[in-house]
């Protein structure tokens, strides 16, 4: 199992190659743990993934919540129908956005608003 990594702007794109089971699931979890601290947003591209284990699915759910807690983007792209069905059954599909390609996912992330800007916007600008 190989996981390619590249960056577009402030977004890290991870593209696993092969099935996300055993070592692949562990490798993905380790990468997500580091990225949760460092990256502004993440896109998981499942173009080359046919099967995903319960462990990998659990890691995705856990780190999705971590990214949300830190107000960082977490998107999925190019999931096959079997992975979508599994995510639907587990309820994950209700809380994660899935896109057809990386460009659509990138445009959904939008500009980052810092803490100072949020304070200013929420206070009415006065």
ROKOL-153984 format. One record per residue: x, z, y of N, C-alpha, C in turn. Coordinates in steps of 0.05 Angstrom, whole numbers, padded with zeros to 5 digits, always signed. Layout:
REM ROKOL-153984
XZYXZYXZY...
***
This chain:
REM ROKOL-153984
+00017+00000-00024+00000+00000+00000+00018+00000+00025+00013-00019+00042+00027-00022+00067+00007-00020+00089+00015-00007+00111-00002-00005+00135+00014-00016+00159+00006-00039+00168+00019-00051+00192+00009-00037+00217+00027-00034+00236+00020-00021+00261+00029-00039+00284+00012-00044+00303+00020-00057+00328+00003-00046+00351+00012-00051+00375-00002-00040+00398-00011-00062+00417-00034-00058+00428-00046-00075+00449-00053-00057+00472-00039-00060+00494-00043-00042+00517-00038-00013+00508-00057+00005+00511-00054+00033+00502-00067+00038+00475-00075+00017+00461-00089+00020+00436-00071+00013+00412-00071+00031+00392-00055+00026+00368-00074+00014+00347-00066-00008+00336-00081-00021+00315-00067-00017+00288-00081-00006+00269-00071-00002+00242-00086-00021+00223-00070-00036+00208-00081-00056+00189-00071-00050+00161-00086-00035+00145-00077-00030+00118-00079-00056+00101-00060-00059+00083-00059-00082+00065-00062-00072+00036-00085-00077+00024-00089-00068-00004-00112-00047-00004-00114-00033-00026-00135-00013-00029-00126+00014-00018-00144+00027-00004-00138+00053+00007-00145+00075-00013-00127+00078-00032-00130+00099-00053-00103+00113-00056-00103+00136-00068-00080+00152-00074-00059+00152-00051-00036+00139-00056-00014+00140-00035-00023+00127-00009-00039+00106-00011-00048+00093+00014-00065+00111+00030-00083+00127+00018-00100+00145+00032-00083+00167+00045-00062+00176+00031-00045+00197+00042-00029+00186+00066-00019+00161+00063-00004+00148+00084-00021+00145+00109-00046+00136+00105-00064+00132+00128-00069+00159+00142-00074+00180+00126-00079+00206+00137-00056+00216+00154-00031+00212+00145-00007+00220+00160-00005+00204+00186-00011+00179+00185-00010+00162+00209-00031+00171+00229-00055+00176+00220-00077+00185+00238-00071+00212+00251-00058+00229+00235-00051+00256+00246-00032+00253+00270-00012+00237+00267+00008+00232+00289-00006+00218+00312-00022+00198+00306-00035+00183+00328-00056+00198+00343-00068+00218+00330-00087+00235+00344-00075+00250+00367-00049+00256+00364-00035+00269+00386-00024+00250+00406-00015+00226+00397-00001+00208+00415-00017+00185+00427-00034+00172+00411-00047+00148+00420-00071+00153+00438-00076+00135+00456-00100+00136+00473-00125+00128+00457-00122+00108+00440-00144+00099+00424-00133+00085+00399-00150+00082+00379-00141+00070+00354-00162+00051+00343-00153+00029+00331-00170+00010+00318-00159+00008+00289-00177+00012+00270-00170+00008+00241-00181-00019+00233-00164-00037+00226-00172-00064+00217-00172-00065+00187-00195-00068+00175-00198-00068+00146-00200-00096+00134-00190-00116+00149-00190-00144+00140-00179-00147+00111-00157-00133+00105-00144-00136+00079-00149-00113+00060-00171-00098+00064-00178-00075+00047-00203-00082+00031-00202-00079+00005-00226-00085-00012-00239-00059-00021-00224-00038-00024-00235-00013-00034-00223+00011-00018-00239+00031-00014-00231+00055+00000-00240+00079-00016-00221+00098-00020-00228+00122-00036-00243+00143-00019-00254+00162-00033-00268+00184-00019-00249+00200-00001-00224+00203-00010-00204+00217+00006-00198+00202+00032-00195+00176+00030-00190+00160+00055-00214+00161+00073-00237+00159+00062-00262+00161+00078-00264+00188+00092-00257+00209+00077-00257+00236+00089-00237+00239+00112-00214+00227+00108-00193+00228+00130-00203+00213+00154-00216+00190+00150-00226+00174+00172-00247+00191+00187-00266+00203+00173-00286+00220+00185-00274+00243+00201-00254+00256+00189-00242+00279+00202-00228+00270+00228-00212+00249+00226-00197+00241+00250-00214+00227+00270-00236+00215+00262-00256+00205+00281-00266+00228+00299-00272+00251+00287-00281+00274+00302-00259+00285+00320-00234+00284+00310-00211+00293+00327-00207+00275+00351-00209+00249+00347-00206+00230+00369-00229+00234+00389-00253+00238+00379-00276+00241+00397-00273+00267+00413-00264+00288+00400-00260+00314+00414-00241+00311+00437-00221+00294+00434-00201+00289+00455-00208+00266+00473-00233+00256+00470-00243+00234+00486-00226+00209+00484-00218+00202+00459-00202+00179+00454-00219+00160+00436-00214+00134+00439-00229+00114+00424-00220+00112+00395-00239+00107+00377-00233+00104+00349-00253+00083+00338-00244+00060+00332-00261+00037+00324-00252+00025+00298-00270+00013+00283-00264-00001+00259-00271-00031+00262-00255-00048+00250-00261-00077+00251-00258-00089+00223-00273-00110+00219-00272-00127+00196-00275-00112+00169-00295-00095+00168-00300-00081+00143-00317-00099+00125-00311-00099+00099-00327-00115+00081-00354-00101+00075-00371-00116+00061-00398-00105+00056-00397-00080+00038-00378-00078+00020-00377-00055+00002-00368-00030+00018-00349-00033+00036-00340-00010+00052-00362-00002+00072-00376-00022+00084-00398-00015+00102-00420+00000+00087-00426-00009+00062-00446+00005+00046-00439+00034+00040-00414+00038+00033-00404+00065+00028-00405+00082+00053-00398+00071+00076-00399+00086+00101-00428+00091+00109-00446+00073+00102-00474+00078+00107-00486+00100+00090-00479+00100+00065-00488+00121+00046-00478+00148+00054-00454+00150+00064-00442+00176+00071-00450+00184+00100-00463+00166+00115-00471+00173+00142-00450+00167+00163-00426+00158+00154-00404+00153+00173-00411+00129+00191-00426+00110+00181-00433+00086+00197-00450+00093+00221-00463+00116+00221-00479+00125+00244-00462+00135+00267-00437+00143+00261-00421+00156+00282-00396+00140+00290-00390+00119+00275-00367+00102+00282-00376+00074+00288-00363+00062+00308-00370+00035+00315-00353+00015+00299-00367-00005+00288-00354-00026+00272-00357-00053+00286-00335-00067+00289-00336-00093+00304-00326-00115+00286-00332-00140+00293-00324-00163+00278-00294-00169+00281-00283-00163+00305-00255-00169+00309-00242-00150+00329-00216-00151+00331-00201-00132+00348-00208-00135+00378-00213-00160+00386-00219-00165+00415-00245-00151+00423-00265-00152+00406-00290-00139+00412-00286-00108+00413-00271-00098+00394-00266-00069+00394-00250-00061+00419-00230-00077+00426-00214-00071+00450-00232-00070+00475-00249-00089+00478-00266-00090+00502-00286-00067+00503-00293-00056+00479-00311-00033+00479-00298-00007+00487-00271-00006+00485-00257+00019+00492-00258+00023+00522-00254+00002+00538-00256+00004+00567-00234+00020+00580-00236+00023+00606-00215+00037+00621-00216+00067+00616-00193+00079+00618-00190+00108+00614-00196+00122+00641-00210+00144+00639-00215+00160+00663-00202+00187+00659-00184+00194+00677-00169+00219+00674-00186+00243+00682-00174+00267+00678-00188+00292+00684-00195+00294+00714-00176+00287+00731-00181+00289+00760-00203+00270+00768-00203+00246+00758-00224+00226+00764-00251+00236+00755-00253+00248+00730-00278+00258+00720-00288+00281+00738-00271+00298+00746-00279+00321+00764-00291+00310+00789-00277+00290+00801-00286+00278+00826-00313+00264+00822-00316+00248+00800-00341+00234+00795-00364+00253+00790-00359+00274+00774-00381+00292+00766-00388+00311+00789-00370+00314+00808-00377+00332+00831-00392+00318+00853-00397+00292+00849-00411+00276+00869-00393+00264+00889-00367+00267+00886-00348+00254+00904-00344+00268+00930-00354+00292+00933-00351+00306+00959-00331+00329+00956
***
